[in-house]
Amino acid sequence: MPATERLYYTDSHLVEFEARVTDRTERVSSWTAVTLDRTAFYPTGGGQPSDTGTLQGLQVVECIDDENDNVLHIIQGRAPEIGATVTGRIDWPRRLDHIQQHTGQHILSQAFITLFNAPTRGFRVLDQICEIDVELANPGDAVIDRAVELANNVIWEDRSISITTVAGDKATNLPLRKEPSREGPLRLIEIDGFDLTPCGGTHAYRTGEVGMIAVRSWERAKGLTRIEFLAGGRALADYRRANLTARAVAALFSSARDDAAKLAGRMIDENKDLHRKIRALEEVAAKAEAEEIYLENSVAGGGASVVVRIFDNRDAESLKHVALALIAHPNTIALLGTRDQDTARLVFARSADSEGDMNLLMREACSLLEGRGGGRPDFAQGGGHKVEKLEEVIEIASRSLSAE
């Protein structure tokens, strides 16, 4: 059976076509793979997802290459018979999105080559964003901004994009951006005066169709620089979301949108300062609270050294302050717990002249709380999500100390 003729090779904007069914293969759960003599559907490959659409009114959910260079159209429902003539329709908004992202990648990748001799080693079109992995020696915002500026200038110059097919041996002397990944005739995508690369994907007629390119973020990954970018409609949608967020934040400060970041930074600094002051006051309060607890325990127990107390809505840091203030007294062991939202938290501590392994005690208690924790023989922290067992585990820990 001859290989499927790929109509998108010559016309990426073709959205409706007729073809003949050459094969069909039943898959699980009423899915069928249909092979055509010709197709405008792009199959998954080269970092670009497949087209979707309809085939004789049936939904095409994915297209894939098979080992014989045919395109398999995965549909659900009663598949057309072999030999039948069918009409295929491409989901144009999805195709246009992929055209913009893929062509945008060609332009952005060549911009990094032109400016920094930094080749692209990987490319992915994901559901919301796109990624390229660039061999960029010294990445930084200024470096990436330069590449984005060059790429957008090429887009706005509305350069023509042409497709040619050459024999593999004829490509040897051509200034290709990347080496071919296959043998035989090569399909070359040329952006006038800027980029020439072998590629089997779908591309714009002119660079202006890409609209614009925007980089959202970048990071070092596996020795490369991974750049998250958007092109065309995705870039516009991302701007709208970012603008709405920025305006909402600005409204909280009753400020202009562009002043919000400065005001938010000032608020964070003020909050950190207040947090430090609150922690200092908490330490003072914890010492006073611990003194009261210690005196209560001494009266009730006639000098007993084990202090047991359970609090509500206290965080681990607050619990730690109380425990440290308690064990400042001689011959004292503190077994403290708190119900902090959906978590049980524990702090076990002892003064230097007391006996007992708080680390071992904490591990045993946390196993009952279905959590974890540990520390030193004189001080340990932990917790778990079995909040209802908090009183039980502290009682068990107290009895364990009494038995020693």
C-alpha positions in Angstrom: 0.0 0.0 0.0 1.5 3.4 -1.0 2.4 5.8 1.8 -0.2 8.5 2.6 0.1 11.6 0.6 0.5 14.5 3.0 -1.4 17.5 1.8 -0.2 19.8 4.6 3.3 19.5 3.2 2.3 21.9 0.4 -0.6 23.8 2.0 -0.7 24.2 5.8 -3.9 26.2 5.5 -5.9 23.5 3.7 -8.8 22.7 6.1 -11.1 20.5 3.9 -10.3 17.7 1.6 -11.6 14.5 0.0 -9.7 11.1 0.2 -10.2 7.4 -0.3 -10.1 4.9 2.6 -7.2 2.5 2.1 -7.3 0.6 5.3 -9.0 0.4 8.7 -8.0 -1.3 11.9 -10.3 -1.9 14.9 -8.9 -0.8 18.2 -10.2 -1.3 21.7 -13.4 0.3 23.0 -14.9 1.0 19.5 -11.9 3.1 18.4 -10.8 2.6 14.8 -7.6 3.6 13.0 -8.4 4.8 9.5 -5.8 5.1 6.8 -6.4 7.4 3.7 -4.6 7.7 0.4 -4.2 11.4 1.1 -4.7 13.6 4.2 -4.4 17.2 5.5 -4.3 15.9 9.1 -0.9 16.4 10.7 0.2 13.5 12.9 1.9 13.9 16.3 5.6 14.4 15.8 8.6 16.8 16.0 7.3 18.2 19.3 4.0 19.2 17.7 0.7 17.6 18.7 -1.6 16.2 16.0 -4.5 17.9 14.3 -8.0 17.0 15.3 -11.3 17.5 13.3 -13.8 15.2 11.6 -13.8 12.5 9.0 -17.1 12.0 7.3 -18.7 13.6 10.4 -16.9 11.3 12.8 -14.6 13.0 15.4 -10.8 12.5 14.7 -9.2 12.6 18.2 -5.6 12.0 17.2 -3.4 11.2 14.2 -0.2 9.1 14.3 2.4 7.8 11.9 2.7 4.1 11.4 5.8 2.1 10.5 4.9 2.3 6.7 4.8 6.1 6.6 1.0 6.1 6.6 -1.1 8.4 8.8 -3.6 6.7 11.1 -6.7 8.7 11.9 -8.1 7.6 15.2 -11.9 7.9 15.3 -14.7 6.6 17.4 -17.9 5.2 15.8 -18.7 3.2 12.7 -15.8 3.7 10.4 -16.2 4.1 6.7 -15.6 1.1 4.5 -12.3 0.5 2.7 -12.6 2.1 -0.8 -15.1 4.7 0.4 -14.6 8.4 -0.5 -14.7 10.6 2.6 -14.5 14.3 3.5 -12.0 15.4 6.1 -12.2 18.7 8.0 -9.4 20.1 10.1 -10.1 21.9 13.4 -8.8 25.3 12.1 -8.4 27.1 15.4 -6.2 24.3 16.7 -4.2 24.1 13.4 -3.7 27.9 13.5 -2.5 27.7 17.0 0.0 25.0 16.1 1.1 27.0 13.0 1.8 30.0 15.2 3.7 28.1 17.9 5.8 26.0 15.5 6.7 28.9 13.1 7.4 31.0 16.2 9.8 28.4 17.4 11.7 28.5 14.1 12.1 32.2 14.4 13.0 32.2 18.1 15.5 29.4 17.7 17.2 31.1 14.8 17.4 34.3 16.8 19.4 32.5 19.4 21.7 31.2 16.7 22.1 34.6 15.1 22.9 36.4 18.3 24.6 33.8 20.5 25.4 30.8 18.4 23.1 28.9 20.7 21.3 25.9 19.0 18.0 24.6 20.1 18.2 20.9 21.3 14.5 20.3 22.1 11.1 21.7 21.4 7.6 20.9 22.7 4.1 22.4 22.1 2.2 21.7 25.3 -1.5 22.4 26.1 -0.9 25.9 27.4 2.7 26.8 26.7 5.7 25.9 24.5 9.2 25.0 25.5 12.6 25.1 23.8 15.8 23.8 25.3 18.7 26.0 24.1 22.4 25.4 24.4 22.9 28.9 25.9 26.2 29.4 27.8 25.3 32.5 29.9 21.5 32.8 30.2 19.9 35.9 31.7 16.9 38.1 31.2 18.8 40.6 29.1 20.2 37.9 26.8 16.8 36.3 26.3 15.1 39.7 25.8 17.5 40.4 23.0 16.6 37.2 21.2 12.9 37.8 21.7 13.3 41.4 20.3 15.0 40.1 17.2 12.4 37.4 16.7 9.5 39.8 17.0 11.2 42.2 14.5 11.4 39.3 12.0 7.7 38.6 12.6 6.6 42.3 12.2 8.7 42.6 9.0 6.2 40.0 7.6 8.8 38.0 5.7 7.8 35.3 3.3 8.1 31.6 4.2 8.7 29.2 1.4 8.8 25.4 1.2 11.1 23.5 -1.1 12.1 19.8 -1.4 15.7 18.9 -2.2 17.7 15.6 -2.5 19.5 14.7 0.7 23.0 15.0 -0.9 22.1 18.5 -2.2 21.5 19.8 1.3 25.1 19.2 2.4 26.2 22.7 1.3 23.1 24.6 2.4 23.3 26.8 5.5 20.8 24.7 7.5 20.1 25.6 11.1 20.0 22.0 12.2 21.2 18.7 10.8 18.5 16.6 9.0 17.0 13.8 11.2 16.2 11.6 8.2 17.7 10.4 5.0 16.3 10.9 1.5 14.5 14.0 0.1 14.3 16.9 2.6 11.5 19.3 3.0 13.1 22.7 3.8 11.3 25.6 5.4 12.9 29.0 4.6 12.1 32.3 6.3 13.3 34.9 3.8 16.8 36.0 4.6 16.7 34.6 8.1 16.3 30.8 8.6 16.5 27.6 6.6 15.8 24.3 8.3 14.5 20.8 7.4 11.1 20.3 9.0 7.9 18.3 8.4 5.5 20.4 10.4 2.9 23.0 9.6 4.0 26.6 9.1 2.7 30.1 8.3 2.7 31.6 4.8 4.4 34.7 6.2 6.0 35.6 9.5 3.4 38.2 10.3 0.9 35.4 10.8 2.7 34.4 14.0 1.6 37.8 15.5 4.2 38.0 18.3 6.4 35.9 20.6 6.5 36.4 24.4 8.7 34.5 26.9 7.1 33.7 30.2 10.1 32.2 32.1 13.4 30.4 31.8 15.4 28.0 33.9 18.5 25.9 33.7 17.6 22.2 33.0 19.9 19.3 32.3 22.7 21.5 31.2 20.6 23.5 28.8 18.4 26.7 29.2 14.7 25.8 29.1 12.7 28.7 27.8 8.9 28.8 28.2 7.3 30.9 25.4 4.0 31.7 23.7 3.2 32.9 20.2 0.2 34.4 18.5 -3.1 33.8 20.1 -1.6 32.2 23.1 0.6 35.3 23.7 -2.5 37.5 23.6 -4.5 35.3 25.9 -1.6 35.2 28.3 -1.3 39.0 28.3 -5.0 39.3 29.1 -4.7 36.9 32.0 -1.6 38.7 33.3 -3.2 42.1 32.9 -6.3 41.1 34.8 -4.2 39.7 37.6 -2.1 42.9 37.7 -5.1 45.1 37.7 -6.7 43.0 40.5 -3.6 43.3 42.6 -3.4 47.1 41.9 -7.0 47.4 43.1 -6.0 46.0 46.4 -3.6 48.8 46.9 -5.8 51.4 45.2 -2.9 52.2 42.9 -2.1 52.3 39.2 -1.4 48.9 37.7 2.4 49.5 37.2 2.8 50.7 40.8 1.4 47.5 42.3 4.7 45.5 42.3 6.6 48.3 44.2 3.7 48.5 46.7 3.5 44.8 47.1 7.3 44.6 47.8 7.0 47.3 50.4 4.1 45.4 52.0 6.2 42.2 52.1 9.0 44.0 53.8 6.7 45.6 56.4 5.1 42.1 56.9 8.5 40.6 57.6 9.3 43.3 60.1 6.0 42.8 61.8 6.5 39.0 61.8 9.9 39.4 63.6 8.3 41.7 66.2 5.4 39.2 66.7 7.8 36.3 67.2 9.8 38.4 69.7 6.5 39.1 71.6 5.5 35.5 71.4 8.8 34.5 73.1 8.1 36.9 75.9 4.5 35.6 76.2 5.6 32.0 76.0 8.0 32.5 79.0 5.2 34.0 81.0 2.8 31.3 80.0 5.3 28.6 80.7 6.0 30.0 84.1 2.3 29.8 84.9 2.0 26.3 83.6 5.1 25.2 85.6 3.7 26.7 88.8 0.3 25.0 88.3 2.1 21.7 87.6 4.3 22.1 90.7 1.3 22.8 93.0 -0.7 19.9 91.6 2.0 17.4 91.6 4.1 18.5 94.5 7.2 19.0 92.4 6.4 16.6 89.6 8.8 17.1 86.7 6.6 16.0 83.7 4.4 18.8 82.3 1.7 17.7 79.9 -0.4 20.3 78.0 -2.5 20.3 74.8 -3.4 23.6 73.0 -5.7 24.5 70.2 -4.6 26.4 67.1 -0.9 26.9 68.1 1.8 26.5 65.5 4.9 24.5 65.9 7.1 27.6 66.6 4.8 28.8 69.4 4.8 25.3 70.9 8.6 25.3 70.8 8.9 28.6 72.7 6.7 27.3 75.5 8.7 24.0 75.7 12.1 25.8 75.8 10.8 28.2 78.6 9.6 25.2 80.6 12.8 23.2 80.4 14.7 26.2 81.6 13.5 25.0 85.0 15.5 22.1 86.5 14.3 18.5 86.5 11.5 19.3 84.0 10.1 17.3 81.0 7.6 19.0 78.7 5.2 16.9 76.6 3.2 19.5 74.6 0.7 19.1 71.8 -1.5 21.3 69.6 -4.3 20.9 67.2 -3.2 23.1 64.3 -6.0 23.0 61.7 -6.0 19.4 60.4 -2.6 18.5 61.9 -1.6 17.3 65.3 1.8 18.8 66.3 4.1 17.6 69.1 7.1 19.0 71.0 8.8 16.8 73.6 11.7 18.4 75.5 13.6 17.9 78.8 16.0 19.9 80.9 19.7 18.9 80.9 19.4 17.3 84.3 16.4 15.1 83.4 16.4 11.6 81.9 14.5 10.2 78.9 15.1 10.0 75.1 12.8 12.6 73.6 13.7 11.5 70.1 12.7 7.9 70.7 9.5 9.0 72.4 8.6 11.3 69.5 9.1 8.6 66.9 6.8 6.3 68.8 4.1 9.0 69.2 4.3 10.1 65.5 3.8 6.5 64.3 0.5 6.5 66.2 -0.4 9.8 64.6 0.5 8.4 61.2 3.1 11.1 60.7 6.7 11.6 61.4 9.2 13.4 63.5 12.4 13.2 65.5 15.2 15.3 66.9 17.8 15.0 69.7 17.5 13.0 73.0 16.7 16.3 74.8 14.4 17.9 72.2 12.2 16.5 69.4 9.4 17.7 67.2 6.8 16.0 65.0 3.2 15.4 64.2 0.7 13.7 62.0 -2.8 13.8 60.6 -4.6 11.6 63.2 -5.6 14.7 65.3 -8.2 12.6 67.2 -5.4 10.6 68.8 -3.5 13.5 70.1 -4.5 13.2 73.8 -4.0 9.4 73.6 -0.4 9.6 72.3 0.6 12.2 74.8 -0.9 10.1 77.6 1.1 7.0 76.3 4.3 9.1 76.3 3.7 10.3 79.8 3.1 6.8 81.1 6.2 5.6 79.3 8.3 8.2 81.2 6.6 7.2 84.5 7.5 3.5 83.9 11.2 4.3 83.4 
